[in-house]
């Protein structure tokens, strides 16, 4: 008679019940996600709904008392905000004449495309891939897990890089060290996707979100501007939090749970699973790219560090509101494009201007879906603003929060949890924020919080559940890589593996947010206020 302890895999009843409940939860998430139309179709439907609802609301005389002081910009003399119907001749004229300018004037469109042009040079030259491989493969065995998560977070600058290069590489590295390859995959996936918003540098996501936050804030304050750097400080410190938490979860929870790896579970020949180390030419390319980055950074510093710097504010001489901060997207472009081209010249992947143009063109050709999405998202944001529905909902929502005494910092816990839940079925960061920002940014501004702080809180909720939703665009790719090492790997197993990261990222990130913002009173970015004062 055997005295062996029964493991969950051997069929423990409670484990099976738990597995059954968890699978039902995953099936529900998939069902709800599959019920949703494509985000582009969703925005088109929202536009139609706003037009219809604005006509109904106008017929019923829906309105709200403007909370802004008398004489404020954009405030009507009678102090009443009324719904403007788009279901009328005037409304139809406004839609027809504004359709093109809504699209071309949508701030995230130009800023994201300009930033991406620079990132594309660094990516297609091979510089970003080489830098990620050098960071991970050059780390000591004790620091491998930390460097995998850390490099994965930084790879968010070029979103596809982490998923296509770093996640498979991390699995290979862990296997070569005698560790479970799925633990390496999980650690990299946690950094790339769970730490999506965090980064040491400004990336394409920063101007994208700021461009959506600004018109939402202008429903309350017509002159309010949110810059791409609005969350930079908080996102930088978040890199280290996510890296540390991701390392601890990998080594203390995920890897022990996976146990010792059995190569017989693989669906590929692991003998062919070789790791490509950096060549001498790649190391030389990275060295000269680093030198060029230092030169570019020094030249940029000359424009902003001295008191008479030409990119400081022309009237006040301050950094706040300066051309440097307003044009930060240009500097994102420059600091990626120049080192990327230098690297390409050294290693031979880029020889002339045609190679640079080809790299930019390839990235632009992959943005077709994004441009179509932006077209409909821009109409939705414009319609919401024209009708005053967003402002009225925000005023009434803020009044409800005040009635329930939910005006303190605790309101952000509910807000972050709401964003995390919405993210389970609407995985696109820009799509989700375009829907929620016009409601929640004005609402939380009315109870005293700055748009920059609200946006930072949103980024937490938008990131932490990326790991556990099959609706995430790269989830299928991750599952395909995982099945190479475990041929019977299913969605439920992958989500169960990633769930501890999601839980501890949420707890840790929310704690950091409260300590950083409300404990120490630190701003979330340069010149980013915590509170909003009309």
Secondary structure, 3 states (H helix, E strand, C coil): CCCCCCCHHHCCHHHHHHHHHHHHHHHHHHHHHHHCCCHHHHHHHHHHHHHHHHHHHHHHCCEEECCCCCCCCCCCCCCEEECCCCCCHHHHHHHHHHHHHHHHCCHHHHHHHHHHHHHHHHHHCCHHHHHHHHHHHCCCHHHHHHHHHHHHHHHHHCHHHHHHHHHHHHHHHHHHCCCCHHHHHHHHHHHHHHCCCCCCCCCHHHHHHHHHHHHHHCCCCCCCCCCCCCCHHHHHHHHHHHHHHHHHHHHHHHHHHHCCCCHHHCCCCHHHCCCCCCCHHHHHHHHHHHHHHHHHHHHHHHHHCCCCCCCCCCCCCCCCCCHHHHCHHHHHHHHHHHHHHHHHHHHCCCCCHHHHHHHHHHHHHCCHHHHHHHHHHHHHHHHHHHHCHHHHHHHHHHHHHHHCCCCCCCHHHHHHHHHHHHHCCCCCHHHHHHHHHHHHHHHHHHCCECHHHHHHHHHHHHHHCHHHCCCCCCHHHHHHHHHHHCCCCCHHHHHHHHHHHHHHHHHHHHHHHHHHHHHCCCCCCCCCCCECCC
